[in-house]
């Protein structure tokens, strides 16, 4: 008992120990609170790294973007190759810049454009990912990041003062700097691309930290600001400490039991946690805003309105108001109305000019089927057929098309028994027959090959002319033999036969054997075909057959499959006699006459001479030989003459030798192009040819297919509106498309080269309407066309013509001067086309657009 303590003494000692522990706990808690308050108040002055970083970047971004854009241009010298952008008199230009490497320029252009388009795609992907993160778990991640930043501030305060250390910390933040290199590249590329659809953006990137030495460093200015804020923070902290000490003395007077002490500690923790959560929310909001501003938004109207400049907002608003008040298409300064014409949805301005046709003195030679263009090109738009649908794709389109796209049934009624066309539900179907090949074109094609093996479809015979083609089934099935057929027929009582052909994906134009030369050069077709084409070859001194002689290659074949060949009716016998006498006097050799038992028809095949011996030995000089100064290649509105041109005999002259077999002739320069002859681009002609071909292969493969991302699977009918050597068409050879090459009448006459390499084309003046039906082409390609045209005629009628012949959903690619690109872009937008891409550099530009279904509601006044 002596060693034991009194009971009261034990209680006193326990109470003293408990009071001491409670006091220590309270002091520790208050110290933590003071530290926490100091940290929070300091944090409210010192923004988080991401916010400070973003603010700095936003201040310096314009210079950074400008530097980056400049560096990209310097790394990619040369945009659109001079060989592709030169005018037709480009010899002087080439001489000034002949040392530049063509392949390097093309590669740089393709790479730069591909990076631009890939950047746009990356922007969309990054923006979508960012939105998904913000919607799903972005807030939690940012909250955690903010908490880590608070700990960094309490333990690593020097990082907030030292600018270099601050950048080091920013680099270690995974969220704000993810994919920063891609974002910087995107910003740099967008600065190069003045597309109206691209919003202005700013972002936080690693490249911003790598500034040129000449650019002022703004981060070191922040420590001075932070030090001033630290003084305020210390004053506020001292005041808070005094208040806390006062509260501490008050708390010491309160009960000090363990439960009370724990309750006070818990309450203080909850208050501190509440304050911390409040500060985290503030920082979270700031961080979220910083993250959103660092990610390029989607290319949508809402994002442009949200992040655009005042100028862009005002422009968008004005556009919107113009669209709301533009039932007649009044927008961007252009007013569009529907064409008020009898032809309606099938209007061809130069073939449906009723006023001009009424003034004709005679129609004996089918003058009313020829071109009679208005004095000024129409600016009205052709309406769409009711219930029009997207065209069926090739090769299915060869066998059927939508009825409502070409709602014509007359041919089905009068030619259905010959398997031209039939009405099958909502489709028009094409069994592949014709007047001379009821049982199918393929059998007929093989029959001709068997009749004369020298034809050699797809090797020796590559480019042919099909006269009076009907619905062009003959040309459509020749694709299987690797043969390209230029089919033509007039716009006559056989309504829409050429339109049927084009809707099927078969090349054809509206033309007639009348009083004028066909729009082709001389000696270009390997074979000419006429199957009951209803052309009176024997009349007018054989003038029409002599026109075929002009365009037929020496040694080429004329296939005549008609009733005079195999029937014995009096009229047929008489025609045969006259044709025999005419072809003999023209020195055409009758190679063979064969009959097809399956189709119960016959065909006569003639061959044009390869020398002038027969011409010189004729007893009668009829038809006469053309004068020496008569140009056989002149074909634009040139009247027909009943004469023949002599055959070239010089081995170096065009027409003296047959071209190489297909496909070798596509790639090899024609034998008659010699190095002493200067090409269009100023180089020796053979080199000019090869350079052009290599250039367009690179452009198509690296820029158009990869850069522009054009889906060629739904493209069939293609037109090169300003072709030189046919390089663009040659580059598309492996695709299931055909390209008609248009050589402008005011450009160098290179259509001869195009045919020589196994391609085809036509002469045309784009100040006039093209001889085709509306909605017949999937893709139009215009290389420096519009800048030349506007020197001679107005652009609105030309763009109205483009809108007329392109199918809804069809595409247009324009390469031209930047100023012209801007004009074309505005007109296309006024036509409600969707402009996918505009790209400009060194005063040269590229535009890609797609036609929609929009048509104005108001008709133009009847003319």
Buried (B, 14 or more C-beta within 10 A) or exposed (E): EEEEEEEEEEEEEEEEEBBEEBBEBBEEBBEBBBEBBBBBBBBBBBBBBBBBBBBBBBEBBEEBBEBBBEEBBEEBEBBBBBBBBBEBEBBEBBEEEEEBEBEEBBBBBBBBBBBBBBBBEBBBEBBEEBBEBBEEEBBEBBBEBBBEBBEBBBEEBEBBBBBEEBBEBBBEBEBBBBBBEBBBBBBBBBBBBBBBBBBBBBBBBBBBBEBEEEEEEBBEEBBEEBEEBBEEBEEBBEEBBEEBEEEBEEBEEEEBEEEEBEEBBEEBBEEBEEBBEEBBEBBBBBBBEBBBBBBBBBBEEEBBEEBBEEEBEEBBEEBEEBBEEBEBBBBBEBBBBBBBBEBBBBBBBBBBBEEBBEEEEEEEBBBBBBBBBBEEBBBBBBBBBEEBEEBBBBBEBBBBBBBBBBBBBEBBEEBBEBBBBBBEEEBBBBBBBBBBBBBBBBBBBBBBBEBBEEBBBBBBBBBBBBBBBBBBBBBBBBBEBBBBBBBBBBBEEBBBBBBBBBBBBBBBBBBBBBBBBBBBBBBBBBBBBBBBBBBEBBBBBBBBBBBBBBBBBBBBBBBBBBBBBBBEEEEBEEBBEBBBEBBEBBBBEBBEEBEBEEBEBBBBBBBBBBBBEBBEEBEEEEBEBBEEEEEBBEBEEBEBBBBBBEBBEEEEEBBBBBBBBBBEBBBBBBBBBEEEEEBBBBBBBBBBBBBBBBBBBBBBEBBBBBBBBBEBEBBBBBBBBBBBBBBBBBBBBEBBBBBBBBBBBBBBBBBBBBBBBBBBBBBBBBBBBBBBBBBBBBBBBBBBBBBBBBEEBEBBBBBBBBBBBBBBBBBBBBBBBBEBBBBBBBBBBBBBBEBBBBBBBEEBBBBBBBBEEBBBEEBBEEE
